[in-house]
Amino acid sequence: MATDTVDGMSSHMRGLTVTTITAIAGIGAAFGSNAVAGGATDFTALAVVAVAIAVQFPVLRVIGIEQDDLSGKDVLYIAFMTFALWFVSWGILLTTGA
């Protein structure tokens, strides 16, 4: 498009990239929590999801989305979406006994 800059990505691609990474990180954290934690009451699972949230920011920087480009709302979105997908996925894993 004529309004896109040469070195940046469009806002649609930026949003799609961030959402995809948060989804993958949340589901990956659920599998990590399932492997590491002893059960639903083990607080190690929260550490796994906290690490999954923290790891996303350097990954986004490598992809081309700088920390300065993210507003507070974007950071909360990343944390919430990762937590929500982790919570639902890990709940399913705990329920099915996988």
C-alpha positions in Angstrom: 0.0 0.0 0.0 1.1 3.5 -0.6 0.9 4.5 3.1 3.2 1.7 4.4 6.7 2.6 5.2 9.5 0.7 3.7 11.1 -0.5 6.9 7.9 -1.1 9.0 5.0 -3.5 8.9 1.4 -2.5 8.6 -0.7 -2.2 11.7 -2.7 -5.2 10.6 0.4 -7.4 10.2 1.7 -6.0 13.5 -1.5 -7.0 15.3 -1.6 -10.4 13.7 2.0 -11.1 14.6 1.5 -10.1 18.2 -1.7 -12.1 18.6 -0.1 -15.2 17.0 3.0 -15.0 19.3 0.8 -14.6 22.4 -1.3 -17.6 21.4 1.7 -19.8 20.8 3.3 -18.6 24.0 0.2 -19.3 26.1 -0.4 -22.8 24.7 3.3 -23.6 25.0 3.3 -22.4 28.6 0.3 -24.7 29.3 2.3 -27.7 28.0 5.3 -26.5 30.0 3.2 -26.1 33.1 1.8 -29.6 32.6 5.3 -31.0 32.3 6.9 -29.1 35.2 4.1 -28.6 37.8 2.9 -31.4 40.0 -0.8 -30.4 39.8 -3.2 -27.5 39.8 -2.0 -26.2 43.2 1.7 -26.0 42.3 2.9 -22.4 41.9 5.7 -23.5 39.5 3.0 -23.3 36.8 2.7 -19.5 37.4 6.4 -19.1 37.0 6.2 -20.9 33.6 3.5 -18.5 32.4 5.4 -15.5 33.8 8.5 -16.6 31.9 6.4 -17.1 28.7 5.1 -13.5 29.0 8.6 -12.1 29.6 10.2 -14.0 26.7 7.8 -12.5 24.2 9.3 -8.9 24.4 12.7 -9.9 23.1 11.1 -12.1 20.5 9.0 -9.2 19.3 12.1 -7.0 19.1 13.9 -9.6 16.9 10.8 -9.7 14.6 10.9 -5.9 14.3 8.5 -4.6 16.8 10.4 -2.3 19.2 9.5 -1.9 22.9 8.9 1.8 22.2 6.2 0.9 19.7 4.2 -0.9 22.4 1.8 1.2 24.6 0.8 0.2 28.0 -2.4 -1.2 26.5 -0.4 -3.4 24.2 1.7 -4.8 27.1 -1.5 -5.6 29.0 -2.9 -7.2 25.9 0.1 -9.5 25.6 0.1 -10.4 29.2 -3.7 -11.1 29.3 -3.9 -13.1 26.1 -0.9 -15.2 27.1 -2.4 -15.8 30.6 -5.9 -16.6 29.2 -4.7 -19.1 26.6 -2.4 -20.7 29.2 -5.3 -20.9 31.7 -7.7 -22.5 29.3 -5.2 -24.8 27.7 -3.7 -26.0 31.0 -7.2 -26.5 32.4 -8.0 -28.8 29.5 -4.7 -30.6 30.0 -5.4 -31.1 33.7 -9.0 -32.2 33.1 -8.1 -34.8 30.4 -5.2 -36.1 32.4 -2.8 -35.7 29.5 
